[in-house]
Amino acid sequence: MVPSVLTMDKHNYKNQAPYIVCYAKKIHFFRSIFIVTFFLLSINYYWPRRYQLTRFRSPPICGGRAPNDTITPLKNQRTFIISAYKDNREGNIIRILGIVHHQEVKELYCYFCCNSNTNATTTRAGIDIHQDRFGFPYGLADIICTEPPDCRAEFVSVHWSPSEVVHNLTSFRIRNRDPGQFTANFTVCFSTMFGNYSNVLQFIQTIEMYKILGAQKVMVYLNNCSQQMEEVLQYYTEEGTVEVIPWHIQRYLKVSHNWQYPNDGTEIGYYGQLSTLNDCLYRNMYSSKFVVLNDQDEIILPFKHRTWDSMMESLQWENPNVGIFLFENHIFAKTAVSNGNFTNTSSWNGVPGSNLLQYIHREPDRPNYFNARKMIVDPRAVIQTSVHSTLKQYKNFKNIPLETALVHHCRGPLQPQLPRAALIEDKTIWSYNGSLIQNVNRMLEKFITKP
């Protein structure tokens, strides 16, 4: 046993010094091992528990690696794979969503691990770049491969060469292989949450409004947000309302805050918004009856009905051949504040962000400007979607008139020069006050007291 330094005299200390140094090094070594192990376990527990990708084993026969991010670059850095889907509407088609350079990517191949074959079967892919690229060098593409006959592959790999060793490639699980029953009537797809998003109160109110209107699920493609917002996302994730998909596109491409190419060296617009919307559409193709495509500061508010269920039942009955329903976007400017008599909202005062109930004045339509609509769609009727319309679809679309519903878009003004008298008073959201205030208070009470 090594004696304590504190109990030794100088003579004994000199004699025992080599042993003490050795003992101290051992302690330091094991302490370092413990710290590193604890750090790795912490990362593995907290971040994956919240949002990390669902892991899967690599194909047992052909091999291949599992993706470690939502976006996977190919070796040449000109193609980035997001996910693969079986398109049951078109026979044996596998539709792979990827981001490609529109000029430089001309040839791609799919590698299928079929049944008991020990070697992958290779087929050449078709590359269909979505037309709404808005001038940026990179755009979303459908990488389309025909599954070989008598092949029921669980995974697929993609490469620009037809002779690559499949063990060196990343293998993507083919989703939607077996369509099941609906688990939701309405799933809301947010485009990318970025810019250190911190409008916590408005986000909570919006999620609670969605639940009142009939949504069972909200998909958030998260680039970054504030710490408070991340805690709210974690709460709703554990509740089962929200699913967070990590979206770190800036690791791979120079992203722009603009939707149209500003010729400034950026490579893709608006943090890859179109990629997230299409991926969300296909993720929920067979699990949700309808998909709602909008932003986190927008709510499709019905006038004639109380819920989306009753509204869509009526719209479908009136329009049996329509699968895409487009709603007018109306700006409720945050510069026009209205202080209503809201009771039982004192707990909201400490929550950062805007209070939706204070904004009941909307701007009139701008003459000669396109009204950017948002959509509720039957996902099985859509092949490709943009932000304000679908690009390819199986069913017709319909513009829904203002008297039926509108998109309540609470943001900064688009017409800041307008006097308040020129704004249109619209208290539709106040008709939900009772339920909304109660639900927000209940959420905050659970959120604040959550261990």
Secondary structure, DSSP 8 states (H G I E B T S, - for coil): ----GGG--HHHHHHHHHHHHHHHHHHHHHHHHHHHHHHHHHHHHHHHHHT--------TTT--B--SSSSEE-TTSSEEEEEEEEEGGGSSEEEEEEEEETTT----EEEE--TT-SS-EEEE-EEEE-S--TT-SEEEEEEEEE--TT---SEEEEES-TT--GGGSB-EEEETSS----SEEEEEEE--B-SSB--HHHHHHHHHHHHHHT--EEEEEES-B-HHHHHHHHHHHHHTSEEEEE--GGGTS-EESSSS--SSS--EEGGGHHHHHHHHHHHTTTTEEEEEEE-TTEEEEESS-SSHHHHHHHHHHH-TTEEEEEE-EEEEETTS-------S-GGGTTS-S--GGG--EE----TT-----EEEE-GGGEEEE-SSSEEEESSEEEEE-TTTEEEEEEES-S-TTS-GGGSEE--GGGGGHHHHHHHHHHHHHHHHH--
